């Protein structure tokens, strides 16, 4: 392959939107909860990865760096799944459970 073509391919891959991370803020209103986390396809649905912090107003928040594209997620409030009322939509995950949907661009 010609050197200039190889350089062009490497440059476009390096700056691809799919490889860049964008900080996304999640908010969950659950003032009485003891623990809240955001779980989704971006963290292998692991409730220990993105624990949320409770603010003085009782709302929970977390900032998660996400790749470009669509993501499925929900909040785990004291061990119980809860859809995000601020989500861009509702979808189904691989276990056919209802989950929140967001698009990152």
C-alpha positions as CSV (number, residue, x, y, z in Angstrom):
1,X,0.0,0.0,0.0
2,X,1.2,3.5,-0.8
3,X,2.6,5.4,2.2
4,X,0.3,8.4,1.8
5,X,-2.8,6.2,1.6
6,X,-1.7,4.3,4.8
7,X,-1.2,7.7,6.6
8,X,-4.7,8.9,5.5
9,X,-6.3,5.7,6.8
10,X,-4.5,5.9,10.2
11,X,-5.4,9.6,10.6
12,X,-9.1,9.1,9.9
13,X,-9.2,6.1,12.4
14,X,-7.5,8.1,15.1
15,X,-10.1,10.8,15.0
16,X,-13.2,8.7,14.5
17,X,-16.2,9.8,16.5
18,X,-16.8,6.1,17.4
19,X,-13.5,6.1,19.3
20,X,-14.0,9.4,21.2
21,X,-15.6,9.5,24.6
22,X,-18.1,12.2,25.6
23,X,-18.9,12.9,29.2
24,X,-22.6,12.2,29.8
25,X,-24.4,13.4,33.0
26,X,-27.0,11.1,34.5
27,X,-29.6,12.3,37.1
28,X,-31.9,10.2,39.2
29,X,-34.5,11.5,41.6
30,X,-34.7,9.1,44.5
31,X,-34.2,11.1,47.7
32,X,-35.1,8.2,50.0
33,X,-32.7,5.7,48.4
34,X,-29.6,4.4,50.1
35,X,-27.7,3.5,46.9
36,X,-28.1,4.3,43.2
37,X,-26.0,3.3,40.2
38,X,-26.4,3.6,36.5
39,X,-26.0,0.3,34.7
40,X,-26.0,-0.3,31.0
41,X,-24.4,-1.8,27.9
42,X,-21.5,0.6,28.4
43,X,-20.5,-1.0,31.8
44,X,-21.5,-4.6,31.2
45,X,-24.6,-4.0,33.4
46,X,-22.3,-4.0,36.5
47,X,-23.9,-2.0,39.3
48,X,-20.5,-1.5,41.0
49,X,-18.9,0.4,38.0
50,X,-20.9,3.7,37.9
51,X,-22.1,4.4,41.4
52,X,-24.0,7.7,41.7
53,X,-23.5,10.4,44.3
54,X,-26.3,12.0,46.2
55,X,-26.5,15.8,46.2
56,X,-27.8,18.0,48.9
57,X,-31.2,18.2,47.2
58,X,-31.5,14.3,47.4
59,X,-31.1,13.8,43.7
60,X,-28.4,11.4,42.5
61,X,-25.9,12.1,39.8
62,X,-23.0,10.5,37.9
63,X,-20.9,11.5,34.9
64,X,-20.0,8.6,32.6
65,X,-17.8,8.8,29.5
66,X,-19.6,7.2,26.6
67,X,-18.8,6.4,23.0
68,X,-20.8,7.8,20.0
69,X,-23.9,5.7,19.4
70,X,-27.0,4.4,21.1
71,X,-26.8,3.0,24.6
72,X,-29.3,1.0,26.7
73,X,-29.3,1.6,30.5
74,X,-31.4,2.0,33.7
75,X,-30.9,3.1,37.2
76,X,-30.5,0.6,40.0
77,X,-32.2,2.1,43.0
78,X,-31.6,0.1,46.2
79,X,-31.3,-3.0,44.0
80,X,-34.4,-2.3,41.9
81,X,-34.3,-1.3,38.2
82,X,-35.8,2.0,37.4
83,X,-36.3,3.6,33.9
84,X,-35.0,7.1,33.4
85,X,-37.9,9.5,32.8
86,X,-35.4,11.9,31.0
87,X,-34.3,9.2,28.5
88,X,-34.7,9.7,24.8
89,X,-36.8,6.5,24.5
90,X,-37.4,3.0,25.8
91,X,-36.0,-0.1,24.2
92,X,-35.5,-3.8,25.2
93,X,-32.2,-5.4,26.1
94,X,-31.0,-8.9,25.2
95,X,-33.1,-10.4,28.0
96,X,-36.2,-8.6,26.6
97,X,-36.3,-6.2,29.6
98,X,-37.5,-2.6,29.2
99,X,-34.5,-0.2,29.4
100,X,-33.9,3.4,28.8
101,X,-32.4,4.5,25.6
102,X,-30.0,7.4,24.8
103,X,-28.1,8.5,21.8
104,X,-24.6,10.1,22.1
105,X,-23.3,12.2,19.2
